[in-house]
Amino acid sequence: MTRPFRLGTTSVRANGVDLGIESFGRADDPLVLLVGGTTMLSWPDALCERLASGGRHVVRYDLRDSGASTTLDPQNPAYDLRDLAADAAALVEVLGAETAHLGGVGVGGMVAQVAALDHPDMFSALTLVGTRPVAPGPVDEDLPDHDPVVMGALFSRPLPDWTDRDAVAAFAAAGAELLGNDPEEVWETAVRIWDRTPSGDPAVHQANQLGMVFSRIDCAPRWRGRLVELDVPALVVHGRADPFFPVGNGEVLAAEVPGARLLVLDDMGTALRHAAADRVSAAMLGL
């Protein structure tokens, strides 16, 4: 069955790179641009469809070195956080919009924060999901860091054969509950990510599944002290069951972005659950 409002997947050239995008809704409706974290599938189909049903042109996209976007060498990225932020701003122009409501999940939320700060005229609203106001690496003292017990269990597991589709999906699903996520949804997403990976190279598959490339890019200088400059309606969504970026990160982020609304989802971990689509889309449409 054809999904309502879904226009299909393609790639576009923006800021000198090809970015894989998928569109929902009418092109003349206000644009909601959703940054992948790292692939576009971090934004559930149901959420995109709800936003499109609410009168928005929704475009979700893959960050560089993931999905259908330009993939060169995920182990040695030759770009930085500012380049990823510039990609988002350039994509608004390529899509023919004057401004966009920008959303980011996880590491995509970091990209979204910097994009809104570096290119304030391009973005009219901001949604930040399961993220924090500092880059990967040592965390500020007032921000809760990764849960050490969960991280120990998560990263002590043997890695799968990244070229084996079923093994990769099983690996992802087995770690889902540790991260507060739904194993069936995680299995499905892992399979879809695997199918979209443009190369048989194990390193590329691993980068697509785990977002490892983001930890290797230069995220300097810090941007947390600039959050007070943001002058757009903002929504911070965070899972109370998130052990990777515990909920205190979302609480601090909402407190430091002027006027931001905080939406805490009790049954959410690191990933947006399909069941949350109605509640999150309503909050986003209300900005």
C-alpha positions in Angstrom: 0.0 0.0 0.0 1.3 3.5 -0.9 1.9 5.5 2.2 0.0 8.8 2.4 2.0 11.9 1.6 5.2 10.0 0.8 7.0 11.3 -2.2 10.0 8.9 -2.4 13.8 8.9 -1.9 16.4 10.6 -4.1 19.7 12.6 -3.7 20.4 16.2 -4.1 23.6 18.2 -4.4 24.1 20.7 -1.6 27.3 22.3 -0.2 29.4 20.3 -2.6 28.2 16.9 -1.6 25.3 14.6 -2.5 22.7 14.1 0.3 20.2 11.3 0.4 16.7 12.7 1.1 13.2 11.4 1.4 10.2 13.7 1.2 6.7 13.6 2.6 3.8 16.1 1.9 3.3 18.9 -0.5 6.4 20.8 -1.7 4.6 24.2 -1.2 3.9 23.6 2.5 6.3 24.9 5.2 9.5 22.9 5.2 10.4 20.6 8.2 14.0 19.4 7.6 15.0 16.4 9.7 18.8 15.7 10.2 19.7 12.0 10.3 21.3 10.7 13.4 23.2 9.5 11.4 20.8 8.1 8.8 17.4 9.5 8.0 15.7 6.4 9.5 16.3 7.8 13.0 13.1 9.7 12.2 10.3 7.1 12.1 8.0 7.0 9.0 4.9 7.5 11.2 6.2 10.7 12.6 7.1 12.1 9.1 3.6 11.1 7.9 1.9 12.8 10.9 3.8 16.0 10.2 2.9 15.9 6.5 -0.7 15.3 7.4 -0.4 18.5 9.5 0.4 20.6 6.5 4.2 20.4 6.4 6.6 19.5 3.7 8.9 17.0 5.5 12.4 16.1 4.3 14.5 13.7 6.2 18.1 13.2 5.1 21.3 11.2 5.7 24.4 12.8 7.1 27.6 12.4 5.1 29.1 8.9 5.1 25.7 7.3 5.8 22.8 6.1 3.8 22.5 7.6 0.3 24.7 10.6 1.0 28.3 11.0 -0.2 30.3 8.2 1.3 34.1 8.4 1.1 36.0 7.1 4.1 34.0 7.0 7.3 37.1 6.1 9.3 38.9 9.3 8.2 36.3 12.0 7.6 37.7 15.1 5.9 35.0 17.4 7.2 33.9 18.9 10.5 30.8 19.7 12.5 30.5 23.1 10.8 30.5 21.5 7.4 27.6 19.3 8.5 25.7 22.4 9.8 26.4 24.1 6.5 24.9 21.1 4.6 21.6 21.7 6.5 21.5 25.4 5.6 22.4 24.7 1.9 19.7 22.0 1.7 17.0 24.5 2.7 18.0 26.6 -0.3 18.2 23.6 -2.7 14.7 22.6 -1.6 13.5 26.0 -2.6 12.4 27.2 0.9 13.2 30.4 2.6 13.4 28.9 6.0 12.8 25.5 7.7 11.9 24.0 11.0 15.0 22.0 11.7 15.0 18.8 13.7 17.9 16.6 14.8 18.1 13.2 16.7 21.2 12.3 18.8 24.3 13.4 16.9 22.0 15.0 14.4 20.7 17.2 17.3 24.3 18.5 17.7 24.4 19.3 14.0 21.0 21.1 14.3 22.1 23.2 17.2 25.2 24.4 15.4 23.3 24.9 12.1 20.7 27.1 13.9 23.5 29.2 15.5 25.7 29.5 12.4 22.8 30.1 10.0 20.1 31.8 12.0 18.3 33.3 9.0 17.7 29.8 7.5 15.7 28.2 10.4 12.4 29.2 11.9 12.0 26.5 14.6 14.1 23.9 16.2 13.4 20.3 17.5 16.2 18.5 19.4 15.7 14.9 20.3 17.8 12.7 22.6 20.9 15.0 22.3 23.0 17.3 24.5 24.7 20.7 24.1 28.3 19.4 23.9 30.1 17.2 21.4 31.3 13.7 21.8 34.2 13.4 24.3 34.6 14.6 27.9 31.3 15.8 29.2 30.7 19.0 31.3 30.5 18.4 35.0 26.8 19.4 35.2 25.8 17.0 32.4 25.1 13.3 33.2 27.4 11.1 31.2 26.7 7.7 29.7 25.5 5.1 32.1 28.8 3.1 32.8 27.1 -0.2 33.6 25.0 -0.1 30.4 27.9 1.1 28.3 30.0 -1.7 29.7 27.4 -4.3 28.7 26.8 -2.7 25.4 30.4 -2.4 24.2 31.7 -5.7 25.6 29.6 -7.6 23.1 31.4 -9.2 20.1 30.8 -7.3 16.9 28.8 -9.0 14.1 30.0 -9.7 10.6 28.9 -6.4 9.1 28.4 -8.0 5.7 25.8 -10.4 7.2 22.4 -8.7 7.1 20.7 -11.0 9.6 23.7 -11.0 12.0 23.7 -7.2 12.0 20.0 -7.0 12.7 20.3 -9.5 15.5 23.2 -7.6 17.0 21.2 -4.3 16.9 18.0 -5.9 18.4 20.0 -7.6 21.2 21.3 -4.2 22.4 17.9 -2.5 22.1 16.6 -3.1 25.6 19.9 -1.9 27.1 19.3 1.4 25.3 15.7 1.6 26.3 14.5 0.8 22.8 12.0 -1.6 21.2 13.8 -4.7 19.9 11.4 -5.3 17.0 11.6 -1.7 15.8 15.3 -1.7 16.1 15.6 -5.0 14.1 13.4 -3.5 11.3 15.5 -0.3 11.3 18.8 -2.1 11.2 17.6 -4.2 8.2 16.5 -1.1 6.4 19.8 0.7 7.1 21.7 -2.4 5.9 19.7 -2.5 2.7 20.4 1.2 2.0 24.1 1.0 2.7 25.8 1.9 -0.6 28.8 -0.4 -0.2 29.7 -3.9 0.8 32.7 -2.6 2.8 32.3 -3.7 6.5 33.6 -0.3 7.7 30.8 1.4 5.8 28.2 -0.9 7.1 29.5 -0.4 10.7 29.5 3.4 10.2 25.9 3.3 9.0 24.7 1.1 11.8 26.6 2.7 14.7 27.3 6.3 13.5 30.9 5.8 14.4 32.0 8.5 11.9 30.6 11.3 14.1 33.1 10.6 16.9 36.0 11.1 14.5 35.1 14.5 13.2 36.3 17.9 14.6 33.5 19.4 16.7 35.5 22.5 17.9 34.8 25.2 18.9 32.3 24.6 21.7 28.8 26.0 21.1 27.0 25.5 24.4 27.8 29.1 25.5 26.1 30.4 22.4 22.7 28.7 22.9 21.4 31.9 24.5 21.6 33.4 21.0 18.9 31.2 19.6 15.8 33.2 18.9 13.3 30.6 17.4 10.6 28.4 19.0 12.3 25.3 20.3 11.3 21.8 21.4 13.5 19.4 23.3 12.4 15.8 23.3 14.2 13.3 25.6 13.6 9.8 26.8 13.6 9.2 30.5 15.0 5.7 29.8 18.0 7.0 27.8 21.3 5.6 29.2 23.5 7.1 26.5 22.5 10.7 27.0 20.6 10.5 30.3 17.6 12.8 30.6 19.5 15.4 32.5 21.1 16.4 29.3 17.7 17.2 27.7 16.7 19.1 30.9 19.8 21.3 30.8 19.5 21.8 27.0 15.9 23.0 27.4 16.9 25.3 30.2 19.7 27.0 28.2 17.8 27.4 24.9 15.6 30.5 25.4 11.9 29.7 25.7 12.4 26.0 24.8 9.7 23.5 25.7 10.8 20.2 27.2 8.9 17.0 26.4 10.1 13.9 28.4 8.8 10.5 27.2 8.9 8.0 30.0 9.1 4.9 27.8 11.7 6.3 25.3 15.4 5.4 25.3 17.8 6.6 22.7 15.4 6.1 19.7 12.1 7.7 18.9 9.4 5.0 19.2 6.7 4.6 16.6 4.1 4.9 19.3 5.3 8.4 20.1 4.6 9.8 16.6 1.3 11.4 17.5 2.6 13.1 20.7 5.9 14.3 19.2 4.3 15.5 15.9 1.6 17.4 17.8 4.4 19.2 19.8 6.4 20.0 16.7 3.3 21.3 14.8 2.6 23.5 17.8 5.9 25.4 17.6 
